[in-house]
Structure formats: C-alpha cells, structure tokens
C-alpha cells in the first residue's frame, strides 16, 4: 500500500510539473513607425509641449533590421526631438521590460545612430543647452555664403503665387559650394532630416565641389535686438559640365521644413533656381526623379512662365487654331502633336526648361487654349492617348516606322505635314501587363490620370492669372 501510495504521489507531482511547462510566444516585434514619434522644436518651451511640432517621417522601418521591426521590448515608446536651430537630436527610450523571445533584442542605440550619427546627444540637458549655446549656428555658418535674393533678371517678372511672393519678402536664399568645412559641417547636420523626410534620398558627397547648397533663410530680430537666422529649407544641386564650356544644373534634393510647408517657400526656392540658371546661362535645369507633388508644382510654375514667353505664343496659337477645327480624329490615325524643334530650343535657351519638361507644359498650354467644345476635347484626348502609349510602349504601340504627322501652318493647314521615322522611346518605369485586355485597361487609366492632371494644372494656372 505504501509503495502504491508513493507511486500515486509521484505521478501527481509529474502531472503538476507537466502543467507548468510551456513555450512562450515567439516575439512578433513592433514596427518602428508604431512606437516612434519625432518632433521638430525650436526652443526649450516647444520641447516641453511638442505636440504641435510632430513630423511624419517617410520611412522609419528601413533602419531597423531587415523587416523594419524592433524586437525584445515590452511596451516600447521612443520619443525623439530634433532642434530646428542646431539640428541636434535627443531620444528618450522607455519600455517596461526587455528579453530575448526568439528574435534577439534590437540594439536601439545603434539603429538611431544610423539615422542621426553625431547629431544625437546623450542627455536631455545637453540637448536643451544647444538652444542657447549654439543659437547662432546658422548665422555663423552662412556668414561667407553668397546671397542670391536680390539677383533680379532684366525683363523677367515674378510670376509665382501670392504665397511665394510673401515668402520672398521675409526670407533670402544663399548659396554654399561643397568642398569646404562650413558646407560639410552644415550638411552633416541636415542629413537626418534628408533621410527622414525626402523619399528615396541618400547623402550627397560634400567633398565634391560640383555640389551646391541653396539655403532658404529667414531673419528675425530677437528681444535683445540681435539678428537670428532660421533655416526654412534647402536644395542640393549638382553642376554638370556641358560641352564645350558650359554647365547643366540638376536638382537632386529639396526640402522645406515641416513648419514652413504649404506657404510658398518651395515655389520661391525653385524660382530662385530658375533665375540662377538663366542669369548664369547654363544649358538647362533638370530634376532628378521628381516626386509627383513636386512635379505638379514645377509644371504649374513653368506653365505660367511659358504663358509670358512671347517667342512661343504664335506656335501655341497656331496649334490651338488647328485643333479647334475639329478634324484631326478623321484624318490622323496616330497623332503626337509636338511643338517644332525651334520652339523647344527657344524655351531651353531662354527659360532653361529642358525638352521633357517643356513637353509636359506644352500639353497644358494647348488645353488652356482650346474651346471647351466636346469635339475639341475628343481630339485632345486622342493626342494624349497617342503620346502616353508611345512613351510606354514605343514601337510596340504601333507608332514606330514611318509616320505622317500633320502640323499647324499659316500657309495651308490642310496640306502641311512632316514625315519621320520614329524609334522606341526610352524604357518606361511603368510596368504594363502583357495580357492585351489588361494592357489596354492600364494604358487607359494612365491616359485618364494624365488628362486629370492637365485639367488640374490648367485650373490652378487660370486661377492665378485671374488674381493677377
């Protein structure tokens, strides 16, 4: 009996032990964007009440492991403050506990260092001291920079909107050339904001003197009567050599700090760049992989400039007059109505607008000139459709080989044409399904998107002209 009872007791203990044995859940991690908040503050007071100064990064997950997640922490909250005065950063990291639950423990300090590098300070007190210790950082850094604000072009009028005009009144643009200590030091502090707020960006090589920084600076007098300089935004531009003794400008990065966005500062900065391109007689000004919003603003601005550019007005009028006849769809199978090469060259030489950008604006100019008759819009839609298909498919769209294209002419519009042999266009970034039905649907969607974009730009340009 005793032995049997002892056996029963041991069996019960084993059962209890088995019940206590289990496996903890595998750590699912937390996405960086879900537990990190970033604030851009300009004073100690804003540091204490930062809610109105939150910024929305483009992508934080890139900096945390391969899948963008943080592992090993319970109830993790990371608050980061960035100074808009000195561009130092401070991170406050809080969590209930940390443990390796199968995925390791993310090294938060190393991850933040990948973003903020030497701008990340160790303590809250050190960060707060920068507002007073380095309050003149921008002013001293740009002390030898070239001021561009007052470079006015003969015969050119400011055609930006009222917001941009207001921006021009309370700010100035200065130019700094890379390859020197001051430019490198300033840009190294701006890199975290570039990485966080400029989609797909990477730092420029500040040792290459062909890089130029155009800084938008706001000056204010403080309570002590001293001039304080604040950086509102900047753009990084690369100056290429152009045979035989010229240069081309390519805008690579542009950033207006969040508190100043949608107030005309970006337009003003772009207008200054246009003026630099013209005054220094570069070959043209291009933009590296522009985002949709920037491209929209750029096309609005350039369309307004072209509306005031007399050398192409006759060309636009002739093209519009021809389209208003409403006969194109019956006579032309595949139409891509382009401006003459002479107009493209005039625009490049005088306004420094490259061919690709001019063709974007050309379609808006034609749309603005058309009568709002149904037949006109059908013909215009056919033109846009042919152009989009050609850009996407090239020779596969049926537009390769010899083509007969009618062009506007004062002599006899019914008898004017150009014959040329077209080649496939450059490869497009747009992926089109090989299935014929899907392909047609995707192409039609692209055509409609382009038509909607043209109409929106035309509405904004018209509104601006009415206000003027």
N, C-alpha and C positions, 0 to 999 in steps of 0.2 A: 504493500500500500504506500509505504513511504517513498519507495522508488518511483511508483506511478505518479504520486502527487508532485514529486520533484520534477518529473518529466513535463507535467502539465504546466507547472510554473515557468519552466524554461521556455516552453512553447509560447506561452503568453508574452513573455519578455521579447521573444523573437518577433512576434506579431507587432508589438508596440514599436520595436526598432524599425521594422519594415515600413510602418506607417510614417515614421519620421524622416525617412529617406526620400528625397525628391530632386528634381532638376529645376534650377532657376531658369526663368525665361531668357532667351537669347536677347541681348541688347539690340533694340531696333534703332537706337540712335535718334537724334533730333537734327533737323535741317538747320543750318547756320542762320538762315533768314528768319526762322521761327523763334530764336532765342536771343538775337542780337538787335539792339536799337542804337542808332547813331544820330548824334545831334551836332549841328554846326553852330557854335556860340561865339559871341564877340566880346563878352565881358564876364566878370565874376557873377553878376546878377543873373545873367542868362544861364550860367552854369547851374544855379540853384533852382531855376524854374525853366527847364529847357523844352517843355512840351511843344511850344510854338516854333521850335527850331529843328524839328526832326527832319532827316533827309532819307530818301529812299534809294538805296544802292541798286545798281544794275544787277549785280550778282555777287553774293557772298559765298555761295556754296563752292565756288571754284577753289577757294583757299583752304578747304577742309577735306582732306583725303580724296579718294577717287570718286566717291558717290556724293560728296558735298554734305556729309553728316558728321556730327560730333558724337563721340561715344564715351561712355563711362561716367556720366554725371546724372544726378537726380535733381530735377527742378532747377536747371541751369538758366541763369539770366546774365547776359553781358550787356553793359551799357558803356558806350564809347562817346566821348566828347572830342570834337575837333575844333581848334581855335581858328576863327577866320581872320585873326590878327597876325598870328605867328605860324599857324598851320601845324602846331604840335598836337599830339593826341594823347588821351588818357583813357584807359579801360578799367572799368570796375566789374570784377567777375564774382558772381555769387552762385552758390549751389548748396543743397542740403547734404549731399554725400557723393563720394566717388568710389567706383570699384570696377574691376575688370570683369565684365559679364560676357566674355567670349569674343569681344571685338577690340579689346585693349582700351586704353584711356587716352583720349586725344590730347596732345600737347598744345594747349590753348595759347601759351605764350609764343611758341614757335610759329603757330598759324597767324597770329596777329602781327608778328614781326615780318611775315611775308608781305603783308599789306602796308604796314606803317613804317617799317625799318627804323631808322634813327629818330624819326619824329615821335615815336612812342615813349612817353616819360613814365617813370616808375610810380610816382605818387601823386595824389590829388593836390597836395600843397605845391609841389613843383610845377604842376600844370597851371594852377591859379596864379602863381608868381610870374608866369610868362606874359600875362596881360599887362603887367607894369614894367617888368624888366626889359621886354622886347617890344614895347608898344610902337617903336619907330622902325621896326624891321623892314616894312615895305618902303618907307620913305628913304631910308639909308641905302637900301639895295638898289633902288632905281635912280639914285642921285645922278648918275652919269648916263642914264638912258636917253635916247633920242625921242623928243616929244613930237608926235605926229598930228595932234589935234588941229593945229592951225594951218596945216598944209591944204590950201584951197586951190582947186583946179580952175583955170581960166575957162569960162564958158560952161562949166558944169554946175548944176543946181542940185541941192539936196532933195531927192525925191522919196525919202523914207517917210514912214508914217509919223503921226504926232508923238507917239511914244518914243520913237528913235530920236526925234528932234529934242524931246525933253531929256533923253539920255545924254545927248551931245552937250547940253547946257551945263550939266553938273558933273561931267567926267572928262577925262582925256585919255588918249592912247599913247603909250610909249613903246619903243622898240628896243629889244636887247638881243644881241648876237651871241650865239653859243660859242664855246671855246674859251670863255673866261670864268674866273672864280665866282663872280657875282651872279651870273646867269645860271651856272651849275648849281650853286647853293640854293637859289630860289626855286628852281625847277625840282630839285630833290625833295623839297618840302611839299610841292604840289602833286607829286607822283601818286600818293594815296588817293587823293580826290580824283585824279585821272583814272585810276584803276577802278574806283568805286562808282563813278558817275558817267564815264564815257564808254559806251558799249564797244567791246572788242578792241580796246586800246592796249598799247604797250608803250613803255617809256621811250622817249627819243634819246639819241646819243648826244649828250650835251658837250662832248669834246669835238663834235663836227661843227665847224663854223658856218656851214651852209644852212644850219637850222636857225630860225629867227623866232623869238617870242614877241608877240604883240599883246601888251598888258593893258587892260581897261582899268583905269584908276579913278577912284572918287576921292576928292579932297574936301575935308571939313575942318572948321576951326573948333577946337575943344574949349572947355570952360577956362582953361589957363591961357587962351589966346594962341595956342600952338597949332600948327597945321598937322592934321592927321591924315594919312593916306590909307585907303582901303582898297584891296584888290577885289574888283567886281567879277572879272572873268579874264580869259586869255585865249589866244590861239597860237598853235605851233605851226609854222610854215617852213617848207623846205624850198631852197632856191637851187633849181637845176641849171646847169649850163645848157645853153641853146646855141647851136652853130649859127654864125661863126663867132660873134662876140656878144651875144645876148643871154638872157636867162628866162626861165619859166618859174612861176610860183605855184606850189601845190600845198593847199591847206590840209593838214593831217589831223590835227586835234583842235576842237573848240569847246570851251566850257564856260558857261555863265553860272556863277554860284547860285544855289537854290533860292536864297532870299531875294535875288535880283532878276529871276527869270520872269518872262512874260511882261516885261516892262520896256522893251525896245532896245535893251543893251546889246543883244546879239545882233540885231539889224545894224545898229550903229557900228559895231566892231567890224562886221562884214563890209559895210560901206567904206570904212577907212581902208580896209584891204584893197577894195576896188580902186580907190583913189591912189593908193601906193602903186598898184600895178600900172595905172595909166601914167602917173607922174614920172615913174622910173622907166616907162616904155619897155616893160617886159613883154615877152612873146604872148603869154596868156596866163590866166589864173584858173587852176583846176582844183578839184576837191577829191580827196582820197576816200572812196567808199562812203558817200554821204548817207546818213540815215534819212528816213522818209520825212520826218518833221523838218530837218534842216534843209533838205532838198526843196520842200514846199516853200519855205521862207525865201530861199535863194531864188527860186523861179519867180516868185511874186516880185522880188526886188529887181531882178534882171528884166522882167517884162515891162515894168514901169520905166526903167532906163531906156529900153528899146522904143517905147512909145514916144520918147522925147528925142530920139535919134533920127534926124531928118533924112540921112542918106538911104534909109531902107523904107521910108514911108511910101514912096511910089511903087516899090516892089510889092509891099503888103496890099496896097490899094488895087493894083492890077490883079493880084491873085484872088482877092476877095470879089472883085467885079466879075471875074471869070466864073468863080464858084456860084455867084448869085444868079447866073444864067440857068442853073439847074439842069444841065445836060450831061454832066460827067458820067453818071451811072450808066447811061445808054451807050456811050462812045468808048469808054475805057474799061478794059477787063481788070487790069491790075494797076492801081494808081498809088503812087507815093509822091505827092506833090511837094517838092522841095524848093527852097529858095535858091536862086542862082549862085554859083560859086563866088561871084563878085560881091554879093551881099554878105555871104559868110565871111569873106576876107575883110570887108569893111568893118564888120562888127568886131572881129578879132583884133584888128589893128587899132581901132578907136576905143572900144569899151573893154578889150581884153577878155571877152567872153569866148570860150572855146566852142568849136563846132557842135559837139554833143549837147552842150548846154543851150546853145542858140536854137537848135532844132526843137528842144523842149519848149522854149519860149515861142518859137515860130508858130506852133500849133495853137497856142493860146492867143497870139496876135490875130491869126486867121479867124478863130472862133469869135473874138471880140468884134471883128469887122463884118461878120455875116448878119444878114437879116434873119430874124427868128422865124423863118418860114420852114415848114415841115420838110419840103424838098431839099432845101439847103442843108438841113441837119442830117438828112439821109446820106447826101453826098459826103458831108464832113465825116460822118461815122464810117463810111466806106474807106475814106483816106486813112483814118486812124487804124481801122482794122487791117488794111494792107500793110501799113507801117509796122504794127505790132507783130503781125505774122512774119514779116520779113526779118525783123530783129530777132525773133525767137527761133525760127526755122531756117532762115537763109534760103539756100537753093531748094530745100525740100518743100518750101511753101508755094512753089510754082512761080517764083519771081526771078529765077536765075535765067541766064542766057540773054538773048537779045530782047529788049523791050522797047515799045513805042510809048513814050510818055508825052502827053500834051502839056505845054507850058504857057503861061499868060504872055500875051504880046500885044502891044498897042497897034502893030501893023495889021494883023489879021488873026484874032484868036482862034478862028476855025481851022487855020492852016499851019499853026505853029506847033512844032514837036521837037523832041530830042530822042535820038536812038542811042542806046548804050548797052554794054554788056556788063551785067551785074555779077558779083561774086557773093558767096556766102558771107554773111556778116560774122563778126567776132562771136565766139561761143557765148551763149547767154547763161546767166546764173539761174535762170528759171528752168525748172525741170518739167518737161511735158510728157505725159503718159504716152506710150507707144500705141495704145488702143485708139483707133480712129475716132470713135464716138467720144471717148473721154478727152482726147486731144482737142476736139472741136469745142467741147464744153469749157475746158480750161482756157483755151485761147479767147473764147467769147467773154469769159469772166475777166481776163486781163484787159481786153478791149474796153469793157464797161467800166472797169476801175480807172483806166486812163481817161475816158470821157468824163467821168465824175470828177476826177482831179482837175482836168482842164476847166470845167464849169466852175468849180470852187475857186480856183485861182483867178479866173475871169471876174467872178463876183467881187472878190477882195480888191482886185485892181480897179474895177469900176467904182467901188465904194470910195476908195482913196482919191480917185480923180474927181469925184463929186465933192468931196470935202475940200479939196484944193481949189 
